[in-house]
Amino acid sequence: MFGAWWKLGMDATLLAMESQQVIGLRLAKLSLGGPAAQIEAQRMVSEKIMATGEAAMMIATGVSTQKVVTGYRRKVRANARRLSQA
């Protein structure tokens, strides 16, 4: 009965922690300035707009909250990998 809620809670917690990692990595990159920082700032804004639209569409079509959180986690982890390698 509580399994689905537990998984959603854990995934939301992990999303928060992973997001903090990406925020730190992005701040470090932005603090260096230059063309790479400009590209990262533009990427960050466009990604947020796209992710919000995608999540809104998912919710409007009846997708579960778990799937929305899972989608966000996938995107955040991809950003963490990309930013960690730079």
C-alpha positions as CSV (number, residue, x, y, z in Angstrom):
1,M,0.0,0.0,0.0
2,F,2.7,2.4,0.9
3,G,5.2,1.1,-1.6
4,A,4.3,3.6,-4.4
5,W,4.4,6.5,-2.0
6,W,7.7,5.4,-0.6
7,K,9.2,5.2,-4.0
8,L,7.9,8.6,-5.0
9,G,9.3,10.1,-1.8
10,M,12.7,8.5,-2.3
11,D,12.8,9.6,-5.9
12,A,11.8,13.2,-5.0
13,T,14.5,13.2,-2.3
14,L,17.1,11.9,-4.8
15,L,16.0,14.5,-7.3
16,A,16.5,17.3,-4.8
17,M,20.0,16.0,-4.0
18,E,21.0,15.5,-7.6
19,S,19.6,18.9,-8.5
20,Q,21.9,20.5,-5.8
21,Q,24.9,18.8,-7.4
22,V,24.0,20.2,-10.9
23,I,23.4,23.6,-9.4
24,G,26.9,23.5,-7.8
25,L,28.5,22.4,-11.0
26,R,26.7,25.0,-13.1
27,L,27.6,27.8,-10.6
28,A,31.3,26.7,-10.9
29,K,31.1,26.8,-14.7
30,L,29.3,30.1,-14.8
31,S,31.8,31.7,-12.3
32,L,34.6,31.1,-14.9
33,G,32.8,33.4,-17.4
34,G,33.6,33.4,-21.1
35,P,31.8,31.7,-24.0
36,A,31.3,28.4,-22.2
37,A,29.5,30.1,-19.4
38,Q,27.3,32.0,-21.8
39,I,26.4,28.7,-23.6
40,E,25.7,27.0,-20.2
41,A,23.4,29.9,-19.1
42,Q,21.5,29.7,-22.3
43,R,21.3,25.9,-22.1
44,M,20.1,26.1,-18.5
45,V,17.2,28.5,-19.3
46,S,16.1,26.6,-22.4
47,E,16.2,23.2,-20.6
48,K,14.1,24.6,-17.8
49,I,11.5,25.9,-20.2
50,M,11.4,22.6,-22.1
51,A,11.2,20.5,-19.0
52,T,8.4,22.5,-17.5
53,G,6.4,22.3,-20.7
54,E,7.0,18.6,-20.9
55,A,6.0,18.0,-17.3
56,A,2.8,20.2,-17.8
57,M,1.9,18.1,-20.8
58,M,2.5,14.9,-19.0
59,I,0.3,16.0,-16.1
60,A,-2.4,17.3,-18.4
61,T,-2.6,13.9,-20.2
62,G,-2.9,12.0,-16.9
63,V,0.6,10.6,-16.5
64,S,1.5,9.7,-12.9
65,T,3.5,11.9,-10.7
66,Q,6.1,9.1,-10.4
67,K,6.7,9.3,-14.1
68,V,7.1,13.0,-14.1
69,V,9.7,12.8,-11.2
70,T,11.5,10.0,-13.0
71,G,11.7,12.1,-16.2
72,Y,13.2,15.0,-14.3
73,R,15.7,12.7,-12.6
74,R,16.8,11.4,-15.9
75,K,17.5,14.9,-17.2
76,V,19.2,16.0,-14.0
77,R,21.5,13.0,-14.0
78,A,22.4,13.6,-17.7
79,N,23.3,17.2,-16.8
80,A,25.4,16.0,-13.8
81,R,27.3,13.6,-16.1
82,R,27.9,16.3,-18.7
83,L,29.0,19.0,-16.3
84,S,31.3,16.6,-14.4
85,Q,33.3,15.8,-17.5
86,A,34.0,19.4,-18.4
